[in-house]
Amino acid sequence: MATSERILTTISSTTDLQRFSPHTSYGPSPRPIWRRFLADFITVSLILTVTPAAFGLNLPLLSAQYPSLSPLVIALMITTLFAFVGTYPRHGTPLGIGDTEGLARGVTCAALLVVMFHLGRRTIPEPRVVLTGCVVTLLLVVQREIVHIFGTRDIPRLSNEPTEIFAGLSPEDESARPRFESHHEQIFPGDLLKRAIDLIAAAILLAFATPLFLCVAALIKLDSRGPIFIRQRRIGRDGVPFLMWKFRSMYSSAARYERSPVSDTDPRLTNIGRALRRLSIDELPQLLNVIQGNMSLVGPRPEMPFIVAKYGPQERMRLSATPGITGLWQISPARAMPIHKNLQFDLFYIESRNIFLDIAILLRTITAVVRGIGAT
């Protein structure tokens, strides 16, 4: 992309990021570490004890591979490992995502230890061991989701209110752009790993989603006249413009560059479009953007040029990360409000981003879609 097509941003250093980030404003974790440790110990112990009966087995699932270890000992080993690798954060996080991120960290470390153990003995884990690990992980995720649902608090706010960037804005056509100037790209640790995971995951998801794509395309054509896909110019990392793919969910006569619908009653939405947006299926074509490198699976939501042109210093921080299909703001109840009203989600992600946080957000995305959070 030519340097003349980059948005001028005034924030480009870690110091600036810390200055605007609300990372320390969430306070201590609402649940003590010992309580979370005990909850995980009880959950894992019950799983290792009860699951064999559910599968009609007389022995614990792990007894054949680890005969000298009882379920209680294994549960204690797992939760102790969790505690040492940072599964239980000391500080609060938006949407309680820190607990799920810590779980992803702990499960990954436990899986690596099991793999190294079997590599040292030149053996292969039995299927029942793998099954047990999957059941344990699934139920620990469910446990954290239940805690999050019943422990929901008011959405924390930034101490300094962001700029009212929507004031006085009017939609522009696709050819209209803000002024662009060169900007130094920042490379963060883990970018290469994140990119590799994005490519592999997006390719696999596209392969499995092909039948769904065909069905959705047919429904859109039958429901209303117009193209199946739309492409909108959005602003990506470091201010680089790109064309974002979506299934068309509005009538073809609707202006392409206006504020997005915030409810099912918006007259611009087609009948099938309401269902697509409610299930977030209209976002699936953005897997093509992930493969192209314009987007990631997880990251801040990309905005339209006429909105980015009015960004202030806090809002411009969003341009320091690759935009994503899903993210903290996308899976929060605050999605019904403009992004600039809830910058704390994106700023927290940008400061804290790592592969485990991405995994946690992807897991939370599944439950968010099921619960209808953020859908219109």
C-alpha positions as CSV (number, residue, x, y, z in Angstrom):
1,M,0.0,0.0,0.0
2,A,1.5,3.3,-1.0
3,T,2.4,5.7,1.8
4,S,0.0,8.3,0.4
5,E,-2.8,5.9,1.5
6,R,-2.1,5.9,5.2
7,I,-4.0,7.7,7.9
8,L,-1.9,10.1,10.0
9,T,-2.0,8.9,13.6
10,T,-0.3,10.6,16.5
11,I,0.2,7.7,18.8
12,S,2.9,5.2,18.0
13,S,4.8,4.2,21.2
14,T,4.3,2.0,24.2
15,T,4.4,5.1,26.4
16,D,1.4,6.5,24.5
17,L,-0.4,3.2,24.8
18,Q,0.1,3.1,28.6
19,R,-1.0,6.7,28.9
20,F,-4.4,6.1,27.3
21,S,-4.9,2.5,28.4
22,P,-7.5,1.8,31.1
23,H,-5.8,-1.5,32.1
24,T,-5.5,-0.6,35.8
25,S,-9.0,0.8,36.2
26,Y,-10.8,-2.5,36.7
27,G,-9.7,-3.0,40.2
28,P,-8.9,-6.3,42.0
29,S,-10.5,-9.5,40.8
30,P,-14.0,-9.9,42.3
31,R,-13.2,-13.5,43.3
32,P,-10.2,-14.5,45.5
33,I,-7.6,-16.8,43.9
34,W,-8.3,-19.5,46.6
35,R,-12.0,-19.6,45.7
36,R,-11.3,-20.0,42.0
37,F,-8.6,-22.6,42.7
38,L,-11.1,-24.6,44.9
39,A,-13.9,-24.3,42.3
40,D,-11.6,-25.7,39.6
41,F,-10.4,-28.5,41.9
42,I,-13.9,-29.6,42.7
43,T,-15.0,-29.4,39.1
44,V,-12.0,-31.5,37.8
45,S,-12.4,-34.0,40.6
46,L,-16.0,-34.5,39.8
47,I,-15.3,-34.9,36.1
48,L,-12.6,-37.5,36.6
49,T,-14.9,-39.4,39.0
50,V,-18.3,-39.1,37.3
51,T,-17.4,-39.2,33.6
52,P,-16.4,-43.0,33.6
53,A,-19.9,-43.9,34.8
54,A,-21.4,-41.8,32.1
55,F,-19.4,-43.8,29.5
56,G,-20.2,-47.2,31.2
57,L,-16.6,-47.7,32.5
58,N,-15.7,-49.4,35.7
59,L,-12.3,-47.6,36.2
60,P,-11.4,-43.9,36.1
61,L,-10.6,-42.8,32.5
62,L,-7.0,-42.1,33.4
63,S,-6.3,-45.2,35.5
64,A,-5.0,-47.3,32.5
65,Q,-2.4,-44.8,31.6
66,Y,-1.6,-43.4,35.0
67,P,-2.4,-46.3,37.5
68,S,-0.7,-44.8,40.5
69,L,-2.7,-41.5,40.4
70,S,-6.2,-41.1,41.9
71,P,-8.6,-38.6,40.5
72,L,-8.1,-36.3,43.5
73,V,-4.3,-36.3,43.0
74,I,-4.7,-35.6,39.3
75,A,-7.1,-32.8,40.0
76,L,-4.7,-31.3,42.6
77,M,-1.8,-31.5,40.1
78,I,-3.9,-29.8,37.3
79,T,-5.2,-26.9,39.5
80,T,-1.7,-26.4,41.1
81,L,-0.2,-26.1,37.6
82,F,-3.0,-23.7,36.7
83,A,-2.1,-21.5,39.7
84,F,1.6,-21.4,38.8
85,V,1.1,-20.5,35.1
86,G,-1.3,-17.6,35.9
87,T,-4.7,-19.1,35.3
88,Y,-6.2,-17.0,38.1
89,P,-5.6,-13.3,37.4
90,R,-5.3,-11.0,40.4
91,H,-6.9,-8.0,38.7
92,G,-10.4,-7.6,37.2
93,T,-10.8,-7.6,33.4
94,P,-13.6,-6.4,31.1
95,L,-16.3,-9.1,30.7
96,G,-14.3,-11.3,33.1
97,I,-12.2,-12.4,30.1
98,G,-9.1,-12.8,32.2
99,D,-10.5,-16.0,33.8
100,T,-11.1,-17.6,30.4
101,E,-7.7,-16.3,29.1
102,G,-6.1,-17.9,32.2
103,L,-7.9,-21.2,31.5
104,A,-6.6,-21.2,27.9
105,R,-3.0,-20.6,29.3
106,G,-3.4,-23.4,31.9
107,V,-4.9,-26.0,29.6
108,T,-2.2,-25.3,27.0
109,C,0.6,-25.8,29.5
110,A,-1.0,-29.0,30.9
111,A,-1.4,-30.3,27.3
112,L,2.3,-29.6,26.6
113,L,3.4,-31.4,29.7
114,V,1.3,-34.5,28.8
115,V,2.8,-34.4,25.2
116,M,6.4,-34.2,26.6
117,F,5.7,-37.0,29.1
118,H,4.6,-39.3,26.3
119,L,7.4,-38.2,24.0
120,G,9.9,-39.1,26.8
121,R,8.3,-42.6,27.2
122,R,7.8,-42.9,23.4
123,T,4.1,-43.7,23.9
124,I,0.9,-42.3,22.6
125,P,-1.9,-41.0,24.9
126,E,-4.9,-43.3,24.9
127,P,-8.1,-41.9,23.3
128,R,-9.8,-41.9,26.7
129,V,-7.1,-39.6,28.0
130,V,-7.7,-37.1,25.2
131,L,-11.4,-37.5,25.7
132,T,-11.0,-36.7,29.4
133,G,-8.9,-33.6,28.6
134,C,-11.6,-32.3,26.2
135,V,-14.4,-32.9,28.8
136,V,-12.5,-31.2,31.5
137,T,-11.7,-28.2,29.3
138,L,-15.3,-27.9,28.1
139,L,-16.8,-28.0,31.6
140,L,-14.3,-25.5,32.9
141,V,-15.2,-23.1,30.1
142,V,-18.9,-23.6,31.0
143,Q,-18.1,-23.0,34.6
144,R,-16.5,-19.6,33.8
145,E,-19.4,-18.7,31.5
146,I,-21.9,-19.4,34.3
147,V,-19.9,-17.2,36.7
148,H,-19.7,-14.4,34.1
149,I,-23.4,-14.5,33.3
150,F,-24.6,-14.4,36.9
151,G,-21.8,-12.0,38.0
152,T,-22.3,-9.4,35.3
153,R,-21.6,-5.8,36.5
154,D,-22.0,-2.4,35.0
155,I,-19.6,-1.8,32.1
156,P,-16.6,0.2,33.4
157,R,-15.9,3.5,31.8
158,L,-12.7,5.3,30.8
159,S,-11.7,8.0,33.3
160,N,-11.4,10.4,30.4
161,E,-14.4,10.4,28.0
162,P,-13.3,9.9,24.4
163,T,-14.1,12.4,21.7
164,E,-17.6,12.6,20.4
165,I,-16.5,11.6,16.9
166,F,-20.0,11.1,15.5
167,A,-21.0,14.7,16.1
168,G,-21.7,16.5,12.8
169,L,-20.7,13.5,10.7
170,S,-22.5,12.7,7.4
171,P,-22.1,9.5,5.4
172,E,-19.9,9.6,2.3
173,D,-19.8,7.5,-0.8
174,E,-17.0,4.9,-1.4
175,S,-14.8,7.3,-3.2
176,A,-14.6,9.8,-0.4
177,R,-11.5,9.3,1.9
178,P,-9.8,11.3,4.7
179,R,-6.3,12.7,4.3
180,F,-3.6,10.0,4.3
181,E,0.1,10.2,5.3
182,S,2.8,7.7,6.1
183,H,2.9,6.0,9.5
184,H,5.5,3.6,10.9
185,E,4.1,0.1,11.3
186,Q,4.6,-1.6,14.7
187,I,5.4,-5.3,15.0
188,F,4.4,-6.9,18.3
189,P,5.6,-10.2,19.8
190,G,3.4,-13.0,18.6
191,D,2.3,-11.4,15.3
192,L,3.8,-14.2,13.2
193,L,2.2,-16.9,15.4
194,K,-1.1,-15.0,15.3
195,R,-0.9,-14.7,11.5
196,A,-0.2,-18.4,11.1
197,I,-3.1,-19.4,13.3
198,D,-5.4,-17.0,11.4
199,L,-4.5,-18.5,8.1
200,I,-4.9,-22.1,9.2
201,A,-8.2,-21.5,11.1
202,A,-9.7,-19.3,8.4
203,A,-8.9,-21.9,5.7
204,I,-10.5,-24.7,7.8
205,L,-13.6,-22.6,8.6
206,L,-14.0,-21.6,5.0
207,A,-13.9,-25.2,3.9
208,F,-16.5,-26.3,6.4
209,A,-18.7,-23.2,5.8
210,T,-18.9,-23.6,2.1
211,P,-22.3,-25.4,2.2
212,L,-23.6,-22.7,4.5
213,F,-22.3,-20.0,2.1
214,L,-24.3,-21.6,-0.7
215,C,-27.5,-21.8,1.3
216,V,-27.2,-18.2,2.5
217,A,-26.5,-17.0,-1.0
218,A,-29.6,-18.7,-2.3
219,L,-31.8,-17.2,0.5
220,I,-30.5,-13.7,-0.1
221,K,-31.3,-13.9,-3.8
222,L,-34.8,-15.3,-3.1
223,D,-35.5,-12.7,-0.5
224,S,-34.6,-9.4,-2.3
225,R,-33.0,-8.0,-5.4
226,G,-29.4,-7.1,-5.4
227,P,-25.9,-8.6,-4.9
228,I,-25.2,-11.4,-2.5
229,F,-22.1,-9.8,-1.1
230,I,-21.2,-6.2,-0.4
231,R,-17.8,-4.6,0.0
232,Q,-17.2,-1.6,2.2
233,R,-14.1,0.4,2.5
234,R,-12.8,0.2,6.1
235,I,-9.7,1.4,7.8
236,G,-7.3,-1.3,9.1
237,R,-4.0,-1.5,11.0
238,D,-1.8,1.6,10.8
239,G,-4.5,3.4,8.8
240,V,-4.4,1.2,5.7
241,P,-7.7,1.2,3.9
242,F,-9.1,-2.2,2.6
243,L,-12.4,-3.6,1.3
244,M,-14.3,-5.7,3.8
245,W,-16.6,-8.5,2.7
246,K,-20.1,-9.1,4.1
247,F,-23.3,-10.9,3.1
248,R,-25.8,-8.3,2.1
249,S,-28.3,-7.9,4.9
250,M,-30.0,-4.6,3.8
251,Y,-32.0,-3.7,0.7
252,S,-29.8,-2.7,-2.3
253,S,-31.3,0.8,-2.2
254,A,-29.8,1.5,1.2
255,A,-26.8,3.8,1.4
256,R,-23.6,1.8,1.8
257,Y,-21.9,4.2,4.2
258,E,-24.2,5.0,7.1
259,R,-24.4,4.0,10.7
260,S,-25.1,0.3,11.1
261,P,-28.6,-0.9,12.2
262,V,-28.9,-1.3,16.0
263,S,-32.2,-3.2,16.1
264,D,-34.3,-5.7,14.1
265,T,-36.9,-2.9,13.4
266,D,-34.5,-1.0,11.1
267,P,-36.5,-0.6,7.8
268,R,-33.2,-1.0,5.8
269,L,-32.9,-4.7,6.8
270,T,-34.3,-7.4,4.6
271,N,-36.2,-10.4,6.2
272,I,-33.3,-12.8,5.7
273,G,-30.9,-9.9,6.7
274,R,-32.4,-9.8,10.2
275,A,-31.7,-13.5,10.7
276,L,-28.2,-13.2,9.3
277,R,-27.3,-10.3,11.7
278,R,-29.0,-11.9,14.7
279,L,-26.7,-15.0,14.2
280,S,-23.7,-12.9,13.0
281,I,-23.7,-15.0,9.8
282,D,-23.4,-11.9,7.7
283,E,-19.8,-11.5,9.0
284,L,-18.6,-14.9,7.8
285,P,-17.3,-13.7,4.4
286,Q,-14.7,-11.7,6.3
287,L,-12.8,-15.0,6.5
288,L,-11.6,-14.0,3.1
289,N,-10.2,-10.8,4.6
290,V,-8.4,-12.9,7.2
291,I,-6.7,-14.9,4.4
292,Q,-5.8,-11.8,2.5
293,G,-4.2,-10.4,5.7
294,N,-6.5,-7.3,6.0
295,M,-8.1,-8.7,9.1
296,S,-7.6,-11.2,11.9
297,L,-10.0,-13.5,13.6
298,V,-9.7,-11.4,16.8
299,G,-9.1,-7.7,17.0
300,P,-10.9,-4.3,17.1
301,R,-13.8,-3.7,14.8
302,P,-12.7,-1.8,11.6
303,E,-14.5,1.5,11.0
304,M,-15.5,3.5,7.9
305,P,-13.2,6.2,6.6
306,F,-15.5,9.1,7.3
307,I,-15.6,8.1,11.0
308,V,-11.8,7.5,11.3
309,A,-11.2,10.9,9.8
310,K,-12.7,12.4,13.0
311,Y,-10.7,10.2,15.4
312,G,-9.0,11.9,18.4
313,P,-5.9,10.5,20.2
314,Q,-7.7,7.8,22.1
315,E,-9.7,6.5,19.1
316,R,-6.5,6.4,17.0
317,M,-5.1,3.8,19.4
318,R,-7.5,1.3,17.7
319,L,-5.4,1.6,14.5
320,S,-2.4,0.0,16.2
321,A,-3.9,-3.5,16.0
322,T,-5.1,-5.6,13.1
323,P,-8.9,-5.4,13.0
324,G,-10.8,-8.6,13.7
325,I,-14.0,-10.4,12.9
326,T,-14.7,-10.7,16.7
327,G,-13.2,-9.0,19.7
328,L,-14.0,-7.8,23.2
329,W,-16.4,-5.0,22.1
330,Q,-18.1,-7.3,19.5
331,I,-19.0,-9.9,22.2
332,S,-20.1,-7.4,24.8
333,P,-23.6,-6.0,25.5
334,A,-22.1,-2.6,24.6
335,R,-22.1,-3.6,20.9
336,A,-25.5,-1.9,20.7
337,M,-23.8,1.4,21.4
338,P,-21.2,3.2,19.2
339,I,-17.6,1.9,19.5
340,H,-16.3,5.2,20.6
341,K,-18.5,5.1,23.7
342,N,-16.8,1.9,24.9
343,L,-13.1,2.3,23.9
344,Q,-12.0,0.5,27.1
345,F,-12.6,-2.9,25.4
346,D,-10.3,-2.2,22.5
347,L,-7.7,-0.4,24.5
348,F,-7.6,-3.3,27.0
349,Y,-7.2,-5.8,24.1
350,I,-4.4,-3.8,22.4
351,E,-2.4,-3.5,25.7
352,S,-3.0,-7.1,26.8
353,R,-3.1,-9.0,23.4
354,N,-1.6,-12.5,23.3
355,I,-2.6,-15.8,21.8
356,F,-4.4,-17.0,25.0
357,L,-6.5,-13.8,25.1
358,D,-7.4,-14.5,21.4
359,I,-8.5,-18.1,22.3
360,A,-10.5,-16.8,25.2
361,I,-12.3,-14.3,23.0
362,L,-13.0,-17.0,20.4
363,L,-14.5,-19.2,23.1
364,R,-16.6,-16.4,24.4
365,T,-17.8,-15.5,20.9
366,I,-19.5,-18.9,20.6
367,T,-21.5,-18.3,23.8
368,A,-22.2,-14.7,22.8
369,V,-23.7,-15.8,19.4
370,V,-25.8,-18.4,21.3
371,R,-27.1,-15.8,23.7
372,G,-27.7,-13.3,21.0
373,I,-25.3,-10.7,22.4
374,G,-24.5,-7.9,20.0
375,A,-27.0,-9.2,17.4
376,T,-29.5,-6.8,15.7
